[in-house]
Amino acid sequence: MKQPCISVIMGVYNCPSERMLTRAVQSILDQTFRDFEFLICDDGSQNETYQWLEKLAAKDERIVLLRNRRNMSLAYSLNRCIEHANGLYIARQDADDYSEPTRFAKQIDYLNNHPSVSLVGSNCNLYRGNGEIYDTRKMPLCPTRLSFLYNSPYIHGTLMLRREVFDQVGIYKMCGFCGKYEDYDLLMRIYQHKLQGVNIQECLYTFNWDLEERHIHYNETLEELASLEKEGRIHIIRPSSPIQAAMIERDESNLERIYQTGRADMKKDLEKLKAYLDS
């Protein structure tokens, strides 16, 4: 059997609707670049998710289904997909998002023409639960280590990586908070190995980002931060001026320790910080 160029990996757990899942899967099957296999791992879903996947797999031989006996985590499911992957490149796709038809063609073209780049993502559209696209997210063209200070500079579902990246830095971690923010941890390790990544400055992906579902409890976050500081695990720097804040952001040696208060998405950042400290 011919080796596929790309192995697409996706973990699924209790997808809320067949329509959403079908749209995600079909967006991969409809890619203009067609030399791929599509590995999908059902993470012990309790609803009809696996039956929906079986219907989709029956229509296209490129789909390879895996199934966990119980719910294990996205990181575990993605690692199972990687274990079975045969492609030269590994591409991500999430079950509640969808890709533009030319995504793979443009990402493969970029990687083929830039051998020093190890992974490539893209900008994305944002859509609500009702399907409405209401905004876009522009990611940095060439993220650096400093880009990870407050948030991930990549959208996980947009990524395509050279297979040897996983051989070099390892697969997804499943311990502690890394099991929840597996992408952030993996990307941090990639950058620790001084590998380079790029975001194509086009919206090649549409990302499920419903603001109501992602409400942040700011006061609760501050209490958790104070607890971590009291334990001596972090040092919270509260800049007294924009100039001081800018100086802090440029101090790469503090990447593992600095956590600046006052951001709207602090709850999410806190979880990532804990994951990094526990790694």
C-alpha positions, -999 to 999 in steps of 0.1 A, spaced: 0 0 0 14 34 -10 25 56 19 2 86 23 17 121 23 -4 133 52 -19 116 83 -48 136 96 -55 130 133 -87 138 152 -100 129 186 -138 128 192 -158 126 224 -196 129 226 -200 152 195 -232 172 201 -246 167 167 -242 145 136 -243 176 114 -213 192 132 -193 160 130 -201 154 94 -191 190 85 -157 185 102 -150 152 85 -163 163 51 -141 194 52 -111 170 52 -125 146 26 -131 176 3 -95 189 4 -80 197 -30 -49 179 -19 -61 143 -17 -30 122 -7 -38 115 29 -52 91 55 -77 102 81 -73 87 115 -102 93 139 -102 81 175 -135 80 194 -127 86 230 -153 64 246 -183 84 235 -216 77 253 -239 90 226 -241 81 189 -208 96 179 -192 63 169 -222 52 148 -220 85 130 -183 79 123 -190 44 110 -214 59 84 -188 84 73 -160 58 72 -181 35 50 -181 62 23 -143 68 21 -116 43 25 -91 69 37 -109 71 70 -94 48 97 -115 45 129 -100 38 163 -120 35 195 -111 38 232 -130 15 256 -135 44 280 -130 82 280 -92 87 282 -85 123 271 -78 141 238 -40 137 243 -44 99 246 -66 97 216 -43 118 194 -13 96 205 -32 65 194 -37 82 160 0 90 158 9 54 167 -11 42 136 -1 71 113 20 64 82 22 99 67 53 121 62 33 149 78 8 150 107 -22 173 104 -47 182 131 -84 186 128 -110 191 156 -144 175 155 -163 208 160 -143 229 135 -139 227 97 -111 233 72 -111 253 40 -107 231 9 -72 244 0 -58 242 35 -36 211 29 -25 222 -5 -12 255 9 4 240 40 22 213 20 34 238 -5 48 260 23 66 232 40 80 219 8 94 253 -1 107 260 35 127 230 47 138 249 79 102 252 90 89 223 111 52 231 115 27 254 99 -6 268 112 -29 295 99 -53 323 108 -89 312 113 -125 323 113 -145 322 145 -181 308 146 -208 305 173 -228 275 181 -255 286 157 -230 284 129 -226 322 124 -190 333 115 -187 365 136 -149 373 136 -115 362 126 -83 354 146 -50 366 132 -21 347 145 16 359 145 34 350 112 66 337 129 60 330 166 90 331 190 94 318 225 81 351 239 48 345 219 39 318 245 41 341 275 3 348 276 -13 324 251 -6 299 224 5 316 191 -11 287 172 -46 273 168 -42 236 175 -66 224 148 -48 243 121 -14 226 126 5 205 101 38 191 114 66 171 99 65 136 113 100 138 126 89 166 150 73 139 172 104 117 170 124 146 182 103 161 210 79 132 219 42 128 217 14 145 236 17 144 274 -12 132 294 -1 140 330 -18 167 351 -30 198 334 -11 188 302 -39 164 295 -61 194 290 -37 217 273 -18 191 253 -12 215 224 4 242 245 27 217 262 37 201 228 44 235 212 65 247 242 86 215 238 90 221 201 103 256 207 126 243 235 142 222 208 147 254 187 124 243 159 106 269 138 70 273 130 49 297 108 13 307 106 0 312 70 -17 346 70 -50 333 55 -81 319 72 -77 282 63 -98 270 92 -130 278 110 -129 275 148 -158 269 172 -154 298 197 -187 306 215 -180 335 239 -209 325 262 -195 290 267 -160 304 275 -170 329 302 -141 336 325 -145 339 363 -120 366 370 -121 366 408 -117 329 411 -87 330 389 -71 357 411 -76 335 441 -59 305 424 -30 327 413 -25 340 449 -25 304 461 2 295 436 23 325 446 19 317 483 32 282 476 63 298 459 56 281 426 52 314 407 61 351 411 34 375 400 48 407 384 24 436 385 39 462 361 34 498 374 36 512 339 33 502 302 71 506 298 78 482 327 53 457 312 70 459 278 104 453 295 90 423 312 76 408 280 110 411 264 128 393 292 129 357 278 147 343 309 115 349 329 94 328 305 89 300 330 81 323 360 63 355 348 26 357 350 11 392 346 -23 399 361 -51 419 345 -60 399 314 -95 389 304 -86 353 296 -66 346 328 -85 314 337 -73 297 305 -37 311 310 -36 298 346 -44 263 335 -16 265 309 8 278 335 1 250 358 6 225 330 40 240 323 50 240 360 39 204 364 57 191 333 
